[in-house]
Amino acid sequence: MATLFSGAKLPTPSSPLKVGDLAPDFSLPDQNGKEVRLSEFRGSKNVVLAFYVLAYTPG
């Protein structure tokens, strides 16, 4: 269990993936709208995914 500063307990997230496992293949649109697959980069490039919660949203 993870502990928050307030002392509340949260369940520790679990995943079937372990450190060192290959990421499952998926596709996403790039900045130009072209679909790219993770598997296209396997063995040739490092891939970093950055998620910006609420980025480009009003308010």
PyMOL Python script that loads the backbone (N, CA, C, O; Angstrom):
from pymol import cmd

cmd.read_pdbstr("""\
ATOM      1  N   MET A   1       0.831  -1.187   0.000  1.00  0.00           N
ATOM      2  CA  MET A   1       0.000   0.000   0.000  1.00  0.00           C
ATOM      3  C   MET A   1       0.877   1.253   0.000  1.00  0.00           C
ATOM      4  O   MET A   1       1.893   1.318   0.693  1.00  0.00           O
ATOM      5  N   ALA A   2       0.471   2.230  -0.778  1.00  0.00           N
ATOM      6  CA  ALA A   2       1.147   3.519  -0.799  1.00  0.00           C
ATOM      7  C   ALA A   2       0.526   4.397   0.279  1.00  0.00           C
ATOM      8  O   ALA A   2      -0.676   4.320   0.532  1.00  0.00           O
ATOM      9  N   THR A   3       1.342   5.228   0.911  1.00  0.00           N
ATOM     10  CA  THR A   3       0.858   6.105   1.959  1.00  0.00           C
ATOM     11  C   THR A   3       0.907   7.543   1.480  1.00  0.00           C
ATOM     12  O   THR A   3       1.936   8.002   0.983  1.00  0.00           O
ATOM     13  N   LEU A   4      -0.194   8.250   1.625  1.00  0.00           N
ATOM     14  CA  LEU A   4      -0.234   9.669   1.315  1.00  0.00           C
ATOM     15  C   LEU A   4       0.227  10.454   2.530  1.00  0.00           C
ATOM     16  O   LEU A   4       0.306   9.906   3.629  1.00  0.00           O
ATOM     17  N   PHE A   5       0.529  11.724   2.347  1.00  0.00           N
ATOM     18  CA  PHE A   5       0.973  12.555   3.461  1.00  0.00           C
ATOM     19  C   PHE A   5      -0.094  12.659   4.541  1.00  0.00           C
ATOM     20  O   PHE A   5       0.228  12.831   5.717  1.00  0.00           O
ATOM     21  N   SER A   6      -1.372  12.556   4.149  1.00  0.00           N
ATOM     22  CA  SER A   6      -2.461  12.654   5.126  1.00  0.00           C
ATOM     23  C   SER A   6      -2.599  11.376   5.950  1.00  0.00           C
ATOM     24  O   SER A   6      -3.366  11.334   6.912  1.00  0.00           O
ATOM     25  N   GLY A   7      -1.856  10.332   5.571  1.00  0.00           N
ATOM     26  CA  GLY A   7      -1.937   9.079   6.284  1.00  0.00           C
ATOM     27  C   GLY A   7      -2.901   8.091   5.645  1.00  0.00           C
ATOM     28  O   GLY A   7      -2.978   6.940   6.076  1.00  0.00           O
ATOM     29  N   ALA A   8      -3.646   8.525   4.613  1.00  0.00           N
ATOM     30  CA  ALA A   8      -4.576   7.626   3.928  1.00  0.00           C
ATOM     31  C   ALA A   8      -3.795   6.540   3.200  1.00  0.00           C
ATOM     32  O   ALA A   8      -2.670   6.771   2.757  1.00  0.00           O
ATOM     33  N   LYS A   9      -4.382   5.375   3.078  1.00  0.00           N
ATOM     34  CA  LYS A   9      -3.745   4.252   2.386  1.00  0.00           C
ATOM     35  C   LYS A   9      -4.420   4.033   1.040  1.00  0.00           C
ATOM     36  O   LYS A   9      -5.647   4.023   0.943  1.00  0.00           O
ATOM     37  N   LEU A  10      -3.609   3.859   0.005  1.00  0.00           N
ATOM     38  CA  LEU A  10      -4.102   3.557  -1.323  1.00  0.00           C
ATOM     39  C   LEU A  10      -3.558   2.208  -1.752  1.00  0.00           C
ATOM     40  O   LEU A  10      -2.440   1.849  -1.379  1.00  0.00           O
ATOM     41  N   PRO A  11      -4.326   1.448  -2.531  1.00  0.00           N
ATOM     42  CA  PRO A  11      -3.785   0.181  -3.028  1.00  0.00           C
ATOM     43  C   PRO A  11      -2.641   0.446  -4.007  1.00  0.00           C
ATOM     44  O   PRO A  11      -2.692   1.400  -4.782  1.00  0.00           O
ATOM     45  N   THR A  12      -1.627  -0.386  -3.970  1.00  0.00           N
ATOM     46  CA  THR A  12      -0.519  -0.272  -4.898  1.00  0.00           C
ATOM     47  C   THR A  12      -0.965  -0.795  -6.257  1.00  0.00           C
ATOM     48  O   THR A  12      -1.453  -1.920  -6.358  1.00  0.00           O
ATOM     49  N   PRO A  13      -0.798   0.029  -7.323  1.00  0.00           N
ATOM     50  CA  PRO A  13      -1.216  -0.443  -8.649  1.00  0.00           C
ATOM     51  C   PRO A  13      -0.445  -1.697  -9.042  1.00  0.00           C
ATOM     52  O   PRO A  13       0.731  -1.849  -8.709  1.00  0.00           O
ATOM     53  N   SER A  14      -1.119  -2.586  -9.751  1.00  0.00           N
ATOM     54  CA  SER A  14      -0.442  -3.787 -10.210  1.00  0.00           C
ATOM     55  C   SER A  14      -0.536  -3.861 -11.727  1.00  0.00           C
ATOM     56  O   SER A  14      -1.454  -3.304 -12.329  1.00  0.00           O
ATOM     57  N   SER A  15       0.406  -4.543 -12.333  1.00  0.00           N
ATOM     58  CA  SER A  15       0.447  -4.687 -13.775  1.00  0.00           C
ATOM     59  C   SER A  15       1.058  -6.035 -14.096  1.00  0.00           C
ATOM     60  O   SER A  15       1.926  -6.513 -13.367  1.00  0.00           O
ATOM     61  N   PRO A  16       0.612  -6.657 -15.187  1.00  0.00           N
ATOM     62  CA  PRO A  16       1.232  -7.920 -15.579  1.00  0.00           C
ATOM     63  C   PRO A  16       2.639  -7.705 -16.141  1.00  0.00           C
ATOM     64  O   PRO A  16       3.399  -8.662 -16.288  1.00  0.00           O
ATOM     65  N   LEU A  17       2.991  -6.447 -16.457  1.00  0.00           N
ATOM     66  CA  LEU A  17       4.334  -6.159 -16.975  1.00  0.00           C
ATOM     67  C   LEU A  17       5.337  -6.060 -15.835  1.00  0.00           C
ATOM     68  O   LEU A  17       5.030  -5.548 -14.758  1.00  0.00           O
ATOM     69  N   LYS A  18       6.509  -6.544 -16.085  1.00  0.00           N
ATOM     70  CA  LYS A  18       7.600  -6.472 -15.118  1.00  0.00           C
ATOM     71  C   LYS A  18       8.745  -5.662 -15.725  1.00  0.00           C
ATOM     72  O   LYS A  18       8.814  -5.495 -16.943  1.00  0.00           O
ATOM     73  N   VAL A  19       9.622  -5.172 -14.894  1.00  0.00           N
ATOM     74  CA  VAL A  19      10.790  -4.439 -15.371  1.00  0.00           C
ATOM     75  C   VAL A  19      11.553  -5.313 -16.359  1.00  0.00           C
ATOM     76  O   VAL A  19      11.853  -6.472 -16.070  1.00  0.00           O
ATOM     77  N   GLY A  20      11.861  -4.756 -17.517  1.00  0.00           N
ATOM     78  CA  GLY A  20      12.594  -5.493 -18.539  1.00  0.00           C
ATOM     79  C   GLY A  20      11.711  -6.139 -19.592  1.00  0.00           C
ATOM     80  O   GLY A  20      12.211  -6.567 -20.633  1.00  0.00           O
ATOM     81  N   ASP A  21      10.386  -6.220 -19.341  1.00  0.00           N
ATOM     82  CA  ASP A  21       9.477  -6.775 -20.341  1.00  0.00           C
ATOM     83  C   ASP A  21       9.361  -5.835 -21.532  1.00  0.00           C
ATOM     84  O   ASP A  21       9.510  -4.622 -21.385  1.00  0.00           O
ATOM     85  N   LEU A  22       9.095  -6.392 -22.714  1.00  0.00           N
ATOM     86  CA  LEU A  22       8.806  -5.566 -23.871  1.00  0.00           C
ATOM     87  C   LEU A  22       7.410  -4.970 -23.707  1.00  0.00           C
ATOM     88  O   LEU A  22       6.485  -5.639 -23.248  1.00  0.00           O
ATOM     89  N   ALA A  23       7.277  -3.718 -24.083  1.00  0.00           N
ATOM     90  CA  ALA A  23       5.968  -3.072 -24.019  1.00  0.00           C
ATOM     91  C   ALA A  23       5.048  -3.680 -25.069  1.00  0.00           C
ATOM     92  O   ALA A  23       5.511  -4.043 -26.151  1.00  0.00           O
ATOM     93  N   PRO A  24       3.772  -3.797 -24.779  1.00  0.00           N
ATOM     94  CA  PRO A  24       2.844  -4.304 -25.786  1.00  0.00           C
ATOM     95  C   PRO A  24       2.765  -3.327 -26.961  1.00  0.00           C
ATOM     96  O   PRO A  24       2.887  -2.116 -26.779  1.00  0.00           O
ATOM     97  N   ASP A  25       2.566  -3.853 -28.143  1.00  0.00           N
ATOM     98  CA  ASP A  25       2.486  -3.005 -29.328  1.00  0.00           C
ATOM     99  C   ASP A  25       1.194  -2.198 -29.304  1.00  0.00           C
ATOM    100  O   ASP A  25       0.157  -2.698 -28.868  1.00  0.00           O
ATOM    101  N   PHE A  26       1.249  -0.965 -29.766  1.00  0.00           N
ATOM    102  CA  PHE A  26       0.076  -0.104 -29.885  1.00  0.00           C
ATOM    103  C   PHE A  26       0.351   0.918 -30.967  1.00  0.00           C
ATOM    104  O   PHE A  26       1.489   1.075 -31.412  1.00  0.00           O
ATOM    105  N   SER A  27      -0.689   1.611 -31.388  1.00  0.00           N
ATOM    106  CA  SER A  27      -0.520   2.669 -32.381  1.00  0.00           C
ATOM    107  C   SER A  27      -1.172   3.948 -31.874  1.00  0.00           C
ATOM    108  O   SER A  27      -2.161   3.912 -31.142  1.00  0.00           O
ATOM    109  N   LEU A  28      -0.600   5.073 -32.275  1.00  0.00           N
ATOM    110  CA  LEU A  28      -1.106   6.398 -31.933  1.00  0.00           C
ATOM    111  C   LEU A  28      -0.860   7.324 -33.112  1.00  0.00           C
ATOM    112  O   LEU A  28       0.045   7.076 -33.909  1.00  0.00           O
ATOM    113  N   PRO A  29      -1.649   8.392 -33.240  1.00  0.00           N
ATOM    114  CA  PRO A  29      -1.349   9.352 -34.296  1.00  0.00           C
ATOM    115  C   PRO A  29      -0.168  10.232 -33.892  1.00  0.00           C
ATOM    116  O   PRO A  29      -0.043  10.614 -32.728  1.00  0.00           O
ATOM    117  N   ASP A  30       0.706  10.556 -34.863  1.00  0.00           N
ATOM    118  CA  ASP A  30       1.808  11.478 -34.580  1.00  0.00           C
ATOM    119  C   ASP A  30       1.299  12.913 -34.705  1.00  0.00           C
ATOM    120  O   ASP A  30       0.103  13.132 -34.896  1.00  0.00           O
ATOM    121  N   GLN A  31       2.193  13.883 -34.600  1.00  0.00           N
ATOM    122  CA  GLN A  31       1.806  15.292 -34.630  1.00  0.00           C
ATOM    123  C   GLN A  31       1.195  15.704 -35.968  1.00  0.00           C
ATOM    124  O   GLN A  31       0.566  16.759 -36.053  1.00  0.00           O
ATOM    125  N   ASN A  32       1.367  14.901 -37.005  1.00  0.00           N
ATOM    126  CA  ASN A  32       0.790  15.192 -38.319  1.00  0.00           C
ATOM    127  C   ASN A  32      -0.437  14.342 -38.617  1.00  0.00           C
ATOM    128  O   ASN A  32      -0.975  14.399 -39.723  1.00  0.00           O
ATOM    129  N   GLY A  33      -0.888  13.551 -37.640  1.00  0.00           N
ATOM    130  CA  GLY A  33      -2.060  12.718 -37.813  1.00  0.00           C
ATOM    131  C   GLY A  33      -1.778  11.354 -38.428  1.00  0.00           C
ATOM    132  O   GLY A  33      -2.703  10.560 -38.596  1.00  0.00           O
ATOM    133  N   LYS A  34      -0.518  11.059 -38.770  1.00  0.00           N
ATOM    134  CA  LYS A  34      -0.148   9.764 -39.350  1.00  0.00           C
ATOM    135  C   LYS A  34      -0.059   8.726 -38.225  1.00  0.00           C
ATOM    136  O   LYS A  34       0.549   8.980 -37.185  1.00  0.00           O
ATOM    137  N   GLU A  35      -0.671   7.555 -38.444  1.00  0.00           N
ATOM    138  CA  GLU A  35      -0.619   6.501 -37.438  1.00  0.00           C
ATOM    139  C   GLU A  35       0.767   5.867 -37.409  1.00  0.00           C
ATOM    140  O   GLU A  35       1.303   5.481 -38.448  1.00  0.00           O
ATOM    141  N   VAL A  36       1.338   5.762 -36.223  1.00  0.00           N
ATOM    142  CA  VAL A  36       2.631   5.089 -36.045  1.00  0.00           C
ATOM    143  C   VAL A  36       2.462   3.997 -34.996  1.00  0.00           C
ATOM    144  O   VAL A  36       1.669   4.139 -34.065  1.00  0.00           O
ATOM    145  N   ARG A  37       3.204   2.914 -35.149  1.00  0.00           N
ATOM    146  CA  ARG A  37       3.147   1.781 -34.222  1.00  0.00           C
ATOM    147  C   ARG A  37       4.448   1.707 -33.437  1.00  0.00           C
ATOM    148  O   ARG A  37       5.522   1.996 -33.965  1.00  0.00           O
ATOM    149  N   LEU A  38       4.345   1.325 -32.195  1.00  0.00           N
ATOM    150  CA  LEU A  38       5.533   1.155 -31.369  1.00  0.00           C
ATOM    151  C   LEU A  38       6.488   0.165 -32.008  1.00  0.00           C
ATOM    152  O   LEU A  38       7.702   0.361 -31.974  1.00  0.00           O
ATOM    153  N   SER A  39       5.949  -0.900 -32.593  1.00  0.00           N
ATOM    154  CA  SER A  39       6.791  -1.940 -33.183  1.00  0.00           C
ATOM    155  C   SER A  39       7.655  -1.415 -34.334  1.00  0.00           C
ATOM    156  O   SER A  39       8.665  -2.035 -34.666  1.00  0.00           O
ATOM    157  N   GLU A  40       7.284  -0.290 -34.948  1.00  0.00           N
ATOM    158  CA  GLU A  40       8.087   0.295 -36.018  1.00  0.00           C
ATOM    159  C   GLU A  40       9.445   0.773 -35.518  1.00  0.00           C
ATOM    160  O   GLU A  40      10.387   0.891 -36.302  1.00  0.00           O
ATOM    161  N   PHE A  41       9.554   1.047 -34.233  1.00  0.00           N
ATOM    162  CA  PHE A  41      10.789   1.576 -33.660  1.00  0.00           C
ATOM    163  C   PHE A  41      11.620   0.523 -32.932  1.00  0.00           C
ATOM    164  O   PHE A  41      12.765   0.781 -32.562  1.00  0.00           O
ATOM    165  N   ARG A  42      11.045  -0.663 -32.727  1.00  0.00           N
ATOM    166  CA  ARG A  42      11.722  -1.699 -31.955  1.00  0.00           C
ATOM    167  C   ARG A  42      13.063  -2.048 -32.578  1.00  0.00           C
ATOM    168  O   ARG A  42      13.136  -2.370 -33.764  1.00  0.00           O
ATOM    169  N   GLY A  43      14.126  -1.984 -31.782  1.00  0.00           N
ATOM    170  CA  GLY A  43      15.465  -2.343 -32.233  1.00  0.00           C
ATOM    171  C   GLY A  43      16.216  -1.234 -32.941  1.00  0.00           C
ATOM    172  O   GLY A  43      17.389  -1.401 -33.273  1.00  0.00           O
ATOM    173  N   SER A  44      15.557  -0.089 -33.182  1.00  0.00           N
ATOM    174  CA  SER A  44      16.264   0.971 -33.893  1.00  0.00           C
ATOM    175  C   SER A  44      16.302   2.289 -33.146  1.00  0.00           C
ATOM    176  O   SER A  44      17.214   3.085 -33.373  1.00  0.00           O
ATOM    177  N   LYS A  45      15.357   2.548 -32.273  1.00  0.00           N
ATOM    178  CA  LYS A  45      15.297   3.826 -31.570  1.00  0.00           C
ATOM    179  C   LYS A  45      14.767   3.631 -30.156  1.00  0.00           C
ATOM    180  O   LYS A  45      14.080   2.654 -29.855  1.00  0.00           O
ATOM    181  N   ASN A  46      15.107   4.590 -29.296  1.00  0.00           N
ATOM    182  CA  ASN A  46      14.488   4.644 -27.977  1.00  0.00           C
ATOM    183  C   ASN A  46      13.187   5.415 -28.113  1.00  0.00           C
ATOM    184  O   ASN A  46      13.105   6.360 -28.898  1.00  0.00           O
ATOM    185  N   VAL A  47      12.181   5.027 -27.364  1.00  0.00           N
ATOM    186  CA  VAL A  47      10.883   5.682 -27.423  1.00  0.00           C
ATOM    187  C   VAL A  47      10.533   6.187 -26.029  1.00  0.00           C
ATOM    188  O   VAL A  47      10.658   5.458 -25.045  1.00  0.00           O
ATOM    189  N   VAL A  48      10.095   7.439 -25.953  1.00  0.00           N
ATOM    190  CA  VAL A  48       9.631   8.027 -24.701  1.00  0.00           C
ATOM    191  C   VAL A  48       8.221   8.537 -24.927  1.00  0.00           C
ATOM    192  O   VAL A  48       7.969   9.277 -25.879  1.00  0.00           O
ATOM    193  N   LEU A  49       7.309   8.148 -24.065  1.00  0.00           N
ATOM    194  CA  LEU A  49       5.934   8.650 -24.127  1.00  0.00           C
ATOM    195  C   LEU A  49       5.749   9.658 -23.010  1.00  0.00           C
ATOM    196  O   LEU A  49       6.093   9.389 -21.859  1.00  0.00           O
ATOM    197  N   ALA A  50       5.210  10.806 -23.345  1.00  0.00           N
ATOM    198  CA  ALA A  50       4.924  11.833 -22.344  1.00  0.00           C
ATOM    199  C   ALA A  50       3.437  12.156 -22.395  1.00  0.00           C
ATOM    200  O   ALA A  50       2.918  12.538 -23.444  1.00  0.00           O
ATOM    201  N   PHE A  51       2.764  12.007 -21.287  1.00  0.00           N
ATOM    202  CA  PHE A  51       1.345  12.317 -21.206  1.00  0.00           C
ATOM    203  C   PHE A  51       1.187  13.578 -20.372  1.00  0.00           C
ATOM    204  O   PHE A  51       1.626  13.631 -19.223  1.00  0.00           O
ATOM    205  N   TYR A  52       0.564  14.582 -20.950  1.00  0.00           N
ATOM    206  CA  TYR A  52       0.323  15.839 -20.260  1.00  0.00           C
ATOM    207  C   TYR A  52      -1.165  15.915 -19.944  1.00  0.00           C
ATOM    208  O   TYR A  52      -1.984  16.242 -20.803  1.00  0.00           O
ATOM    209  N   VAL A  53      -1.492  15.611 -18.712  1.00  0.00           N
ATOM    210  CA  VAL A  53      -2.881  15.595 -18.281  1.00  0.00           C
ATOM    211  C   VAL A  53      -3.460  17.007 -18.411  1.00  0.00           C
ATOM    212  O   VAL A  53      -2.881  17.981 -17.929  1.00  0.00           O
ATOM    213  N   LEU A  54      -4.593  17.090 -19.062  1.00  0.00           N
ATOM    214  CA  LEU A  54      -5.328  18.339 -19.276  1.00  0.00           C
ATOM    215  C   LEU A  54      -4.591  19.345 -20.161  1.00  0.00           C
ATOM    216  O   LEU A  54      -4.971  20.515 -20.193  1.00  0.00           O
ATOM    217  N   ALA A  55      -3.560  18.927 -20.872  1.00  0.00           N
ATOM    218  CA  ALA A  55      -2.855  19.836 -21.786  1.00  0.00           C
ATOM    219  C   ALA A  55      -3.797  20.194 -22.925  1.00  0.00           C
ATOM    220  O   ALA A  55      -4.579  19.365 -23.391  1.00  0.00           O
ATOM    221  N   TYR A  56      -3.709  21.407 -23.349  1.00  0.00           N
ATOM    222  CA  TYR A  56      -4.511  21.927 -24.465  1.00  0.00           C
ATOM    223  C   TYR A  56      -6.009  21.870 -24.188  1.00  0.00           C
ATOM    224  O   TYR A  56      -6.811  21.729 -25.111  1.00  0.00           O
ATOM    225  N   THR A  57      -6.382  21.979 -22.928  1.00  0.00           N
ATOM    226  CA  THR A  57      -7.802  22.030 -22.592  1.00  0.00           C
ATOM    227  C   THR A  57      -8.107  23.397 -21.972  1.00  0.00           C
ATOM    228  O   THR A  57      -7.270  23.950 -21.259  1.00  0.00           O
ATOM    229  N   PRO A  58      -9.269  23.931 -22.231  1.00  0.00           N
ATOM    230  CA  PRO A  58      -9.604  25.245 -21.672  1.00  0.00           C
ATOM    231  C   PRO A  58      -9.795  25.158 -20.160  1.00  0.00           C
ATOM    232  O   PRO A  58     -10.184  24.122 -19.622  1.00  0.00           O
ATOM    233  N   GLY A  59      -9.517  26.249 -19.506  1.00  0.00           N
ATOM    234  CA  GLY A  59      -9.786  26.338 -18.071  1.00  0.00           C
ATOM    235  C   GLY A  59      -8.626  26.073 -17.291  1.00  0.00           C
ATOM    236  O   GLY A  59      -8.686  26.108 -16.062  1.00  0.00           O
TER     237      GLY A  59
END
""", "prot")
cmd.dss("prot")
cmd.show_as("cartoon", "prot")
cmd.util.cbc("prot")
cmd.orient("prot")
